[in-house]
Amino acid sequence: MVAQLFALWHRFKQGDLDRATLQTEMRPVRSAFADLLSEGLKLPAWTKAHALCTDLCAHEPALWTFLFVEDLEPTNNAAERAWRPAVLWRQGSFGSHSDAGLRLAERILTVSATCQQQQRPLLPFLAEALSAHWAALPAPSLLPTP
């Protein structure tokens, strides 16, 4: 089922399928997934599989959003890549021991990731932010300029 899902997705990304055909071709996959969830719900309530299926049932329509929304992938790979620098920083620095340190880390990591996504250099942005702070001026915006 997973192999079929990704085979269809790759055909769509290569231009072999249009979105309507992708949605149609994905119906058997969605149906098979729903059947698996139903089977999981029949397991004893104390099992982890039952709990997982219960959670997935609650969000099942959202799992297929990529079929209808442009530029949305069926995986969370982009999110995983965005988190990777923060995870590596935390592992290398052993985290923080104060609330202020945690706030600094989360803000710097957010600014760094945002600048990277916008292909914007980080150091000039940080210099501008510090200069604005010292001059009691508004901080520069991280929102992309149109």
The 8 nearest C-alpha neighbors of each residue, nearest first, counted from 0:
[[1, 3, 2, 28, 4, 31, 32, 5],
 [2, 0, 4, 3, 5, 28, 6, 32],
 [1, 3, 5, 0, 4, 6, 7, 8],
 [2, 4, 6, 0, 1, 5, 7, 28],
 [5, 3, 1, 7, 2, 6, 8, 0],
 [6, 4, 8, 2, 7, 3, 9, 1],
 [5, 7, 3, 9, 8, 4, 2, 10],
 [8, 6, 10, 5, 4, 9, 3, 11],
 [7, 9, 5, 11, 10, 6, 4, 12],
 [10, 8, 12, 6, 11, 7, 5, 13],
 [9, 11, 7, 15, 13, 8, 12, 16],
 [10, 12, 16, 8, 14, 9, 13, 15],
 [13, 11, 9, 14, 10, 8, 15, 16],
 [14, 12, 10, 11, 15, 9, 16, 8],
 [13, 15, 11, 12, 16, 10, 17, 9],
 [14, 16, 10, 11, 13, 17, 12, 9],
 [17, 15, 11, 14, 20, 10, 21, 18],
 [16, 18, 20, 19, 21, 11, 14, 15],
 [17, 19, 21, 20, 22, 16, 11, 66],
 [20, 18, 22, 21, 17, 23, 16, 24],
 [19, 21, 23, 22, 17, 18, 16, 24],
 [22, 20, 18, 24, 19, 23, 25, 16],
 [21, 23, 19, 25, 20, 24, 66, 18],
 [22, 24, 20, 25, 21, 26, 19, 27],
 [25, 23, 21, 22, 26, 20, 27, 7],
 [24, 26, 22, 28, 23, 27, 21, 29],
 [27, 25, 29, 28, 23, 24, 30, 22],
 [28, 26, 30, 29, 25, 31, 24, 23],
 [29, 27, 31, 25, 30, 26, 0, 32],
 [30, 28, 32, 26, 27, 31, 33, 25],
 [29, 31, 27, 33, 32, 28, 26, 34],
 [32, 30, 34, 28, 33, 29, 27, 35],
 [31, 33, 35, 29, 34, 30, 28, 36],
 [32, 34, 36, 30, 35, 31, 29, 37],
 [35, 33, 31, 37, 32, 36, 30, 38],
 [36, 34, 38, 32, 37, 33, 39, 31],
 [35, 37, 39, 33, 52, 38, 34, 40],
 [38, 36, 34, 40, 35, 39, 33, 41],
 [39, 37, 35, 41, 36, 40, 34, 42],
 [40, 38, 36, 49, 41, 37, 42, 52],
 [39, 41, 37, 49, 38, 42, 52, 36],
 [42, 40, 38, 39, 43, 37, 49, 44],
 [41, 43, 40, 39, 49, 44, 46, 38],
 [44, 42, 45, 46, 41, 49, 40, 39],
 [43, 45, 46, 49, 42, 50, 40, 41],
 [44, 46, 43, 47, 49, 50, 42, 48],
 [47, 45, 49, 48, 44, 43, 50, 42],
 [46, 48, 50, 49, 51, 45, 44, 52],
 [47, 49, 51, 46, 50, 52, 39, 42],
 [48, 50, 52, 40, 39, 46, 47, 51],
 [51, 49, 53, 47, 48, 52, 54, 46],
 [52, 50, 48, 54, 53, 49, 55, 47],
 [51, 53, 55, 49, 36, 54, 50, 39],
 [52, 54, 50, 56, 51, 55, 49, 57],
 [55, 53, 51, 57, 52, 56, 50, 58],
 [54, 56, 52, 58, 57, 59, 53, 51],
 [57, 55, 59, 53, 58, 54, 52, 36],
 [56, 58, 54, 55, 59, 53, 60, 52],
 [59, 57, 55, 56, 61, 60, 54, 62],
 [58, 60, 56, 62, 61, 55, 57, 63],
 [61, 59, 62, 63, 58, 64, 57, 56],
 [62, 60, 64, 63, 59, 58, 65, 57],
 [63, 61, 59, 60, 64, 58, 65, 73],
 [62, 64, 61, 65, 60, 66, 59, 73],
 [63, 65, 61, 66, 67, 62, 68, 60],
 [66, 64, 71, 68, 63, 67, 73, 72],
 [67, 65, 64, 63, 22, 68, 18, 21],
 [66, 68, 65, 64, 69, 18, 63, 22],
 [69, 67, 65, 71, 66, 64, 70, 72],
 [68, 70, 71, 67, 65, 66, 72, 18],
 [71, 69, 72, 68, 65, 67, 66, 73],
 [72, 70, 65, 69, 68, 73, 64, 66],
 [71, 73, 74, 65, 70, 75, 76, 77],
 [74, 72, 65, 71, 75, 63, 62, 64],
 [75, 73, 72, 76, 77, 71, 78, 65],
 [74, 76, 78, 77, 79, 73, 72, 80],
 [75, 77, 79, 78, 74, 80, 72, 81],
 [78, 76, 80, 79, 75, 81, 74, 72],
 [79, 77, 81, 75, 80, 76, 82, 83],
 [78, 80, 76, 82, 77, 81, 75, 83],
 [79, 81, 77, 83, 78, 82, 76, 84],
 [80, 82, 78, 79, 83, 77, 112, 84],
 [83, 81, 79, 85, 80, 84, 78, 86],
 [82, 84, 86, 80, 85, 81, 87, 79],
 [85, 83, 87, 86, 82, 88, 81, 80],
 [86, 84, 88, 82, 83, 87, 89, 108],
 [87, 85, 83, 89, 88, 84, 90, 82],
 [86, 88, 84, 90, 89, 85, 91, 83],
 [89, 87, 85, 91, 86, 90, 92, 84],
 [88, 90, 94, 86, 92, 87, 91, 93],
 [91, 89, 87, 93, 88, 92, 86, 94],
 [90, 92, 88, 89, 93, 87, 94, 86],
 [91, 93, 89, 94, 90, 88, 95, 87],
 [92, 94, 90, 89, 91, 95, 88, 96],
 [95, 93, 89, 92, 96, 90, 88, 101],
 [96, 94, 100, 101, 97, 93, 92, 98],
 [95, 97, 100, 94, 98, 101, 99, 93],
 [98, 96, 100, 99, 95, 101, 102, 94],
 [97, 99, 101, 100, 102, 96, 95, 103],
 [98, 100, 102, 97, 101, 103, 104, 96],
 [101, 99, 103, 97, 98, 102, 95, 104],
 [100, 102, 98, 104, 99, 103, 95, 105],
 [103, 101, 99, 105, 100, 104, 106, 98],
 [104, 102, 100, 106, 101, 105, 107, 99],
 [105, 103, 101, 107, 106, 102, 108, 100],
 [106, 104, 108, 102, 103, 107, 109, 101],
 [107, 105, 109, 103, 108, 104, 102, 110],
 [106, 108, 110, 104, 109, 105, 111, 103],
 [107, 109, 111, 105, 106, 110, 104, 112],
 [110, 108, 106, 112, 111, 107, 105, 113],
 [111, 109, 107, 113, 108, 112, 114, 106],
 [110, 112, 108, 114, 109, 113, 107, 115],
 [113, 111, 115, 109, 114, 110, 108, 116],
 [114, 112, 110, 116, 115, 111, 109, 117],
 [113, 115, 119, 117, 111, 116, 112, 121],
 [114, 116, 118, 112, 117, 113, 119, 111],
 [117, 115, 113, 118, 114, 112, 119, 111],
 [116, 118, 114, 119, 115, 113, 143, 112],
 [119, 117, 115, 116, 114, 120, 113, 121],
 [118, 120, 114, 117, 115, 121, 116, 124],
 [121, 119, 122, 123, 114, 118, 124, 115],
 [120, 122, 124, 123, 114, 111, 125, 119],
 [121, 123, 125, 124, 120, 126, 127, 111],
 [124, 122, 126, 125, 121, 127, 120, 128],
 [123, 125, 127, 121, 122, 126, 128, 120],
 [124, 126, 128, 122, 127, 123, 129, 121],
 [127, 125, 123, 129, 128, 124, 130, 122],
 [126, 128, 124, 130, 125, 129, 123, 131],
 [129, 127, 125, 131, 138, 126, 130, 139],
 [130, 128, 132, 126, 131, 127, 125, 133],
 [129, 131, 127, 133, 132, 128, 126, 134],
 [132, 130, 136, 134, 128, 129, 133, 138],
 [131, 133, 129, 135, 130, 134, 136, 128],
 [132, 134, 130, 135, 131, 129, 136, 128],
 [133, 135, 131, 136, 132, 130, 129, 137],
 [136, 134, 132, 133, 131, 137, 130, 138],
 [137, 135, 131, 134, 132, 138, 133, 130],
 [138, 136, 131, 139, 135, 132, 128, 140],
 [137, 139, 128, 131, 140, 136, 132, 127],
 [140, 138, 128, 137, 141, 127, 131, 124],
 [139, 141, 142, 138, 143, 137, 128, 144],
 [140, 142, 143, 139, 113, 110, 114, 124],
 [143, 141, 140, 144, 113, 139, 117, 145],
 [142, 144, 141, 145, 117, 140, 113, 114],
 [143, 145, 142, 141, 140, 117, 119, 139],
 [144, 143, 142, 117, 141, 140, 119, 118]]
